[in-house]
Amino acid sequence: MPKPTVALFDYGSGNLRSAHRALERAGADVELTSDLDAARRADGLVVPGVGAFAACMAGVAEHGLDAVVRERAEAEAPILGICVGEQILFAEGVEHGIETAGLGVFEGRVDRIEADRVPHMGWNTVDAPAGMRLFAGIDPGERFYFVHSYAAKAAPPGALTATAVHGEPFVAAVERGSVSATQFHPEKSGDAGAALLANWIKGLQ
């Protein structure tokens, strides 16, 4: 059986080599691409992201990825957002008092974490509800690697939502229909992250 195809979209959001390697190890045929047709036809689309919400949205819009993400979401074609790639799936983000419209796949707002120490950097546990495909077979005590100062605080309506706590609870991962996303970096989260990526890739077959 051929491996499922994954388009890892490069819109200038940062170093994607670790994500590329992790997705390949998890069982996908991965193409690092900025081609919109490749993003449309792949079995799965991965939307990465590091840095600022507004900058990532600008890159997405410049490359035309915003339309493709919305098309795939409407068509129930699988998408995985990672880190700021998760955040921009929400309706809006607020940084330094400036609001930026997101892709609007999920309802809600991304805002600064209220904690004594920001950014939230390092390993943390995640509380995932039963039935969440991303976490199938993963021990509840496993830790995942986070690097972020902003997060969505409220679960989108109708979504299965996993949470973590750093000063306050926030959305650590979410899935609804064909769209999944993680605030943490599964490609940097060791065996637990590898298992999560494998779970997502299994859903592409």
Residue pairs with C-beta under 8 A, 6 or more apart in sequence:
1 205
2 29
3 27
3 28
3 29
4 27
4 28
4 29
4 43
4 44
4 201
4 204
4 205
5 28
5 29
5 30
5 31
5 41
5 42
5 43
5 44
6 23
6 28
6 29
6 30
6 31
6 42
6 43
6 44
6 45
6 46
6 201
6 204
7 31
7 33
7 38
7 39
7 42
7 44
7 45
7 46
8 16
8 19
8 20
8 23
8 30
8 31
8 32
8 33
8 46
8 48
9 33
9 34
9 39
9 45
9 46
9 47
9 48
9 63
9 65
10 16
10 32
10 33
10 34
11 34
11 56
11 59
11 60
11 62
11 63
11 65
12 59
12 62
12 63
13 48
13 49
13 50
13 51
13 56
13 59
13 84
13 85
14 48
14 49
14 50
14 51
15 50
16 32
16 48
18 187
18 188
19 46
19 48
19 82
19 187
20 30
20 32
21 187
22 186
22 187
22 193
22 194
22 197
23 30
23 46
23 187
23 197
23 201
24 30
25 194
26 194
26 197
26 198
26 200
26 201
27 198
27 201
27 202
28 44
28 201
28 204
31 38
31 42
33 39
34 63
36 63
36 64
36 65
36 67
36 68
39 45
39 65
39 68
39 72
40 68
40 71
40 72
43 78
43 204
43 205
44 78
44 79
44 80
44 200
44 201
44 204
45 68
45 69
45 72
45 77
45 78
45 79
45 80
46 79
46 80
46 81
46 82
46 85
47 60
47 65
47 69
47 79
47 80
47 81
47 82
47 85
47 88
47 89
48 82
48 83
48 84
48 85
49 56
49 81
49 82
49 83
49 84
49 85
49 86
49 87
49 88
50 56
50 83
50 84
50 147
51 84
52 84
52 95
53 84
53 87
53 88
53 93
53 95
53 100
53 102
53 110
53 150
54 93
54 95
54 98
54 100
56 84
56 85
56 87
56 88
57 66
57 88
57 93
57 100
57 101
57 102
57 103
60 66
60 69
60 88
60 103
66 103
69 79
69 89
69 103
69 105
70 103
70 104
70 105
71 77
72 78
72 79
72 178
73 79
73 105
73 177
73 178
73 179
75 178
76 177
76 178
77 178
78 178
78 179
78 180
78 200
78 203
78 204
79 89
79 105
79 178
79 179
79 180
79 181
80 180
80 181
80 182
80 200
81 87
81 88
81 89
81 179
81 180
81 181
81 182
82 181
82 182
82 185
82 186
82 187
83 147
83 148
83 182
83 183
83 184
83 185
84 148
85 181
86 152
86 171
86 173
86 174
86 181
86 182
86 183
87 93
87 102
87 110
87 150
87 151
87 152
87 183
88 102
88 103
89 102
89 103
89 105
89 106
89 179
89 181
90 102
90 103
90 104
90 105
90 106
90 107
90 108
90 109
90 110
90 152
90 156
91 101
91 102
91 104
91 106
91 107
91 108
91 109
92 99
92 100
92 101
92 102
92 109
92 110
93 99
93 100
93 102
93 109
93 110
93 111
93 150
94 100
94 109
94 110
94 111
94 112
95 112
95 150
102 110
105 179
106 152
106 156
106 159
106 174
106 176
106 179
106 181
107 156
107 157
108 152
108 153
108 154
108 155
108 156
108 171
109 152
109 153
109 154
110 150
110 151
110 152
111 150
111 151
111 153
112 118
112 149
112 150
113 119
113 120
113 148
113 149
113 150
113 151
113 166
113 167
113 168
113 170
114 167
114 168
115 166
115 167
115 168
116 167
117 166
117 167
118 149
118 167
119 147
119 148
119 149
120 146
120 147
120 148
120 149
120 151
120 166
120 167
121 146
121 147
122 145
122 146
123 143
123 144
123 145
123 146
124 143
124 144
124 146
124 164
124 165
124 166
124 172
124 184
125 140
125 141
125 142
125 143
125 144
125 164
126 135
126 142
126 144
126 162
126 163
126 164
126 172
126 173
126 184
127 140
127 162
127 163
127 164
127 172
128 134
128 135
128 138
128 140
128 162
128 173
129 160
129 161
129 162
131 160
132 160
132 162
132 173
132 175
133 175
133 180
133 199
133 200
133 203
134 162
134 173
134 175
134 180
134 182
134 196
134 199
134 200
135 162
135 173
135 196
135 199
136 199
137 195
137 199
138 192
138 195
138 196
138 199
139 192
142 191
142 192
143 189
143 192
144 164
144 172
144 182
144 184
144 185
144 186
144 189
144 192
144 193
144 196
145 184
145 185
145 188
145 189
145 190
145 193
146 164
146 166
146 172
146 183
146 184
146 185
147 185
148 183
151 170
151 171
151 183
152 170
152 171
152 174
152 183
153 168
153 169
153 170
153 171
154 171
155 161
155 163
155 171
155 174
156 174
156 176
158 176
159 174
159 175
159 176
160 174
160 175
160 176
161 171
161 173
161 174
162 171
162 172
162 173
162 174
163 169
163 170
163 171
163 172
164 170
164 172
164 183
164 184
170 183
171 183
172 182
172 183
172 184
173 180
173 181
173 182
173 183
173 184
174 180
174 181
175 181
180 200
182 196
184 193
185 193
186 192
186 193
186 194
186 196
186 197
187 193
187 197
189 196
